[in-house]
Amino acid sequence: MIEFHPTELDGVLLLVAAASVDERGLFARTYDAATFAKAGLPTHWPQCNTSWNRRQGTLRGMHLQGAPRGDAKIVRCTSGRIFDVVIDLRVNSRTYRQWIARELSAQNRNALVVPVGCAHGFLTLEAGSEVYYMMGETYVPELAQGVRWNDPAFAIRWPSQPVIVSERDASWPDFQP
């Protein structure tokens, strides 16, 4: 069974997959098209990606893909632990410019459902953390957008200072609403 728990941001859900446990270990369904459709969520995921992160303190984000091919995401940490962040950049949203964060880990097996129009990023809390993404659209480089991880417009409270940030992620300009 898959449970969807609302977060403080409109449309951003914490996905909890109930596990069946026995002497072999566990089994959990993490995606089911009928369950997602019944919850009013996307059911088409044409691309899946993974990122493996060598060092604790690696920051990736804050990314989104712009129109006309904005993409929803399901983000899950399959190894290690991450501090996962979503910023609502949907101008007409009640929670516009607000952010939430959740710890995702291989141990808790939770995921975040990130709607179109929200920026996503994370900070690794352990070396060797791996993140698996189901993407609502294929990647189009010329539509790639982002906001800076430390932009004062959002004042994200990261649990620690990043050790590694790509040049692109460090150089997004200040957010202009």
The 8 nearest C-alpha neighbors of each residue, nearest first, counted from 0:
[[1, 17, 16, 2, 28, 27, 18, 29],
 [2, 0, 16, 15, 17, 3, 29, 28],
 [1, 3, 15, 14, 16, 4, 0, 17],
 [4, 2, 14, 13, 12, 15, 5, 1],
 [3, 5, 13, 12, 14, 2, 6, 15],
 [6, 4, 12, 13, 11, 3, 7, 10],
 [7, 5, 8, 12, 11, 4, 13, 9],
 [6, 8, 9, 5, 99, 11, 94, 98],
 [9, 7, 6, 11, 94, 10, 99, 87],
 [8, 10, 11, 94, 7, 93, 6, 92],
 [9, 11, 12, 8, 114, 5, 113, 6],
 [12, 10, 113, 8, 112, 9, 6, 114],
 [13, 11, 5, 112, 4, 6, 111, 3],
 [12, 14, 111, 4, 3, 110, 5, 112],
 [13, 15, 3, 110, 109, 111, 2, 12],
 [16, 14, 109, 2, 1, 17, 13, 3],
 [17, 15, 1, 29, 27, 28, 0, 18],
 [16, 18, 0, 27, 1, 15, 19, 2],
 [19, 17, 27, 26, 25, 20, 16, 28],
 [18, 20, 26, 25, 27, 21, 17, 24],
 [19, 21, 25, 24, 18, 26, 22, 23],
 [20, 22, 23, 24, 25, 19, 26, 18],
 [21, 23, 24, 20, 25, 19, 26, 18],
 [24, 22, 21, 25, 20, 26, 19, 18],
 [25, 23, 21, 22, 20, 26, 19, 18],
 [24, 26, 20, 19, 18, 21, 23, 27],
 [25, 27, 19, 18, 20, 28, 24, 17],
 [28, 26, 18, 16, 17, 29, 19, 25],
 [27, 29, 30, 16, 0, 1, 26, 31],
 [28, 30, 16, 27, 1, 31, 15, 14],
 [31, 29, 28, 32, 1, 35, 34, 16],
 [30, 32, 34, 33, 35, 29, 28, 1],
 [33, 31, 35, 42, 34, 36, 30, 43],
 [32, 34, 36, 35, 31, 37, 42, 38],
 [35, 33, 37, 31, 36, 32, 38, 1],
 [34, 36, 40, 38, 32, 37, 33, 31],
 [37, 35, 39, 33, 38, 40, 34, 32],
 [36, 38, 34, 39, 35, 33, 40, 32],
 [37, 39, 35, 36, 40, 34, 3, 33],
 [40, 38, 36, 37, 35, 41, 34, 42],
 [41, 39, 35, 36, 38, 42, 37, 34],
 [42, 40, 43, 35, 36, 39, 135, 44],
 [41, 43, 32, 35, 36, 44, 40, 33],
 [44, 42, 41, 45, 135, 32, 136, 134],
 [43, 45, 135, 134, 46, 133, 42, 136],
 [46, 44, 136, 43, 135, 137, 134, 47],
 [47, 45, 134, 137, 44, 133, 136, 48],
 [46, 48, 133, 132, 134, 45, 49, 131],
 [49, 47, 132, 131, 133, 46, 50, 134],
 [48, 50, 131, 130, 132, 51, 129, 47],
 [51, 49, 130, 129, 52, 131, 48, 128],
 [50, 52, 129, 128, 127, 130, 53, 49],
 [51, 53, 127, 128, 54, 129, 50, 126],
 [52, 54, 127, 126, 51, 55, 128, 57],
 [55, 53, 126, 52, 57, 56, 127, 125],
 [54, 56, 126, 125, 123, 124, 57, 53],
 [55, 57, 161, 162, 123, 122, 54, 124],
 [58, 56, 163, 123, 122, 55, 162, 161],
 [57, 59, 122, 164, 121, 161, 163, 56],
 [60, 58, 120, 121, 122, 61, 164, 57],
 [61, 59, 120, 62, 119, 168, 121, 148],
 [60, 62, 120, 119, 145, 146, 118, 148],
 [63, 61, 145, 118, 60, 119, 144, 120],
 [64, 62, 118, 144, 145, 143, 65, 117],
 [63, 65, 143, 69, 142, 144, 70, 68],
 [66, 64, 69, 142, 68, 67, 143, 144],
 [67, 65, 68, 69, 64, 142, 70, 116],
 [66, 68, 69, 65, 142, 64, 70, 139],
 [69, 67, 66, 65, 70, 136, 64, 142],
 [70, 68, 65, 64, 66, 115, 67, 116],
 [69, 71, 135, 115, 136, 64, 68, 134],
 [70, 72, 114, 115, 135, 113, 134, 69],
 [73, 71, 134, 113, 133, 112, 135, 74],
 [72, 74, 112, 133, 111, 132, 113, 110],
 [73, 75, 132, 111, 110, 131, 72, 133],
 [74, 76, 110, 131, 130, 77, 109, 132],
 [77, 75, 130, 104, 105, 103, 78, 129],
 [78, 76, 105, 129, 130, 75, 104, 131],
 [79, 77, 105, 129, 128, 76, 104, 80],
 [78, 80, 128, 125, 104, 105, 127, 129],
 [81, 79, 104, 124, 125, 103, 128, 123],
 [80, 82, 123, 124, 103, 122, 102, 83],
 [81, 83, 102, 122, 121, 101, 123, 100],
 [82, 84, 121, 100, 101, 81, 102, 120],
 [85, 83, 100, 120, 121, 99, 119, 82],
 [84, 86, 119, 98, 99, 118, 117, 100],
 [87, 85, 98, 118, 117, 97, 88, 96],
 [86, 88, 117, 95, 96, 89, 97, 98],
 [89, 87, 117, 95, 116, 96, 90, 86],
 [90, 88, 116, 92, 91, 87, 95, 117],
 [89, 91, 92, 95, 88, 96, 87, 176],
 [92, 90, 89, 93, 95, 94, 88, 87],
 [93, 91, 95, 94, 89, 90, 9, 87],
 [92, 94, 95, 91, 9, 8, 90, 89],
 [95, 93, 92, 97, 8, 9, 96, 87],
 [94, 96, 92, 87, 97, 88, 93, 89],
 [97, 95, 87, 88, 86, 94, 153, 98],
 [96, 98, 95, 94, 87, 86, 153, 99],
 [99, 97, 86, 85, 87, 96, 84, 100],
 [98, 100, 85, 84, 86, 7, 101, 8],
 [99, 101, 84, 83, 85, 82, 98, 102],
 [102, 100, 83, 82, 103, 84, 99, 81],
 [101, 103, 82, 81, 83, 104, 80, 100],
 [104, 102, 81, 76, 80, 109, 101, 82],
 [105, 103, 80, 76, 106, 107, 79, 108],
 [104, 106, 77, 78, 108, 76, 79, 107],
 [105, 107, 104, 108, 79, 78, 80, 103],
 [106, 108, 104, 109, 105, 103, 15, 102],
 [109, 107, 105, 106, 104, 110, 103, 76],
 [110, 108, 15, 107, 14, 103, 75, 16],
 [111, 109, 75, 14, 74, 13, 73, 103],
 [110, 112, 13, 74, 73, 12, 14, 113],
 [111, 113, 73, 12, 11, 72, 13, 114],
 [114, 112, 72, 11, 71, 111, 73, 117],
 [115, 113, 71, 117, 116, 10, 11, 112],
 [114, 116, 71, 70, 69, 117, 113, 72],
 [117, 115, 89, 88, 114, 69, 118, 87],
 [116, 118, 87, 88, 86, 115, 114, 85],
 [119, 117, 63, 62, 86, 61, 85, 87],
 [120, 118, 85, 61, 62, 84, 60, 117],
 [119, 121, 60, 61, 59, 84, 83, 62],
 [122, 120, 83, 82, 59, 84, 58, 81],
 [121, 123, 58, 82, 57, 81, 56, 124],
 [124, 122, 81, 56, 55, 57, 125, 80],
 [123, 125, 81, 80, 55, 56, 122, 82],
 [126, 124, 55, 123, 79, 80, 128, 127],
 [125, 127, 55, 54, 53, 128, 52, 124],
 [126, 128, 53, 52, 54, 79, 125, 129],
 [129, 127, 79, 78, 52, 126, 51, 125],
 [128, 130, 51, 78, 50, 77, 76, 52],
 [129, 131, 76, 50, 49, 75, 77, 51],
 [130, 132, 49, 75, 48, 74, 76, 77],
 [133, 131, 74, 48, 47, 73, 134, 49],
 [132, 134, 47, 73, 72, 44, 46, 48],
 [135, 133, 72, 46, 44, 136, 47, 132],
 [134, 136, 44, 70, 71, 72, 45, 43],
 [137, 135, 70, 134, 45, 138, 68, 46],
 [136, 138, 46, 45, 139, 134, 135, 70],
 [137, 139, 140, 136, 64, 143, 46, 142],
 [138, 140, 142, 141, 137, 143, 64, 68],
 [141, 139, 143, 142, 138, 64, 144, 137],
 [140, 142, 143, 139, 144, 64, 65, 138],
 [143, 141, 65, 64, 140, 139, 144, 66],
 [144, 142, 64, 140, 141, 63, 65, 139],
 [145, 143, 63, 64, 62, 142, 65, 146],
 [146, 144, 62, 61, 63, 171, 147, 118],
 [145, 147, 61, 171, 148, 174, 62, 172],
 [146, 148, 171, 150, 149, 168, 169, 61],
 [147, 149, 61, 150, 60, 146, 168, 169],
 [150, 148, 147, 151, 154, 155, 153, 169],
 [149, 151, 147, 152, 148, 153, 173, 154],
 [150, 152, 154, 153, 149, 173, 155, 174],
 [153, 151, 150, 154, 174, 173, 96, 149],
 [152, 154, 151, 155, 150, 96, 97, 98],
 [155, 153, 151, 152, 156, 150, 149, 148],
 [156, 154, 153, 157, 149, 98, 148, 150],
 [155, 157, 154, 158, 159, 149, 100, 153],
 [156, 158, 159, 155, 160, 82, 122, 161],
 [159, 157, 156, 160, 82, 122, 124, 161],
 [160, 158, 157, 161, 56, 156, 122, 124],
 [159, 161, 162, 157, 158, 56, 122, 58],
 [162, 160, 56, 163, 58, 57, 159, 164],
 [161, 163, 56, 57, 160, 164, 58, 55],
 [162, 164, 57, 161, 58, 56, 165, 54],
 [165, 163, 58, 169, 57, 168, 166, 59],
 [166, 164, 168, 167, 169, 163, 59, 58],
 [165, 167, 169, 168, 170, 164, 171, 163],
 [168, 166, 170, 165, 169, 171, 164, 147],
 [167, 169, 165, 166, 170, 147, 171, 60],
 [170, 168, 166, 167, 171, 147, 165, 164],
 [171, 169, 167, 168, 166, 172, 147, 165],
 [170, 172, 147, 146, 169, 168, 167, 145],
 [173, 171, 170, 174, 147, 146, 150, 175],
 [174, 172, 150, 175, 171, 147, 146, 152],
 [173, 175, 172, 176, 152, 146, 150, 147],
 [174, 176, 173, 172, 152, 146, 150, 96],
 [175, 174, 90, 96, 88, 152, 173, 95]]
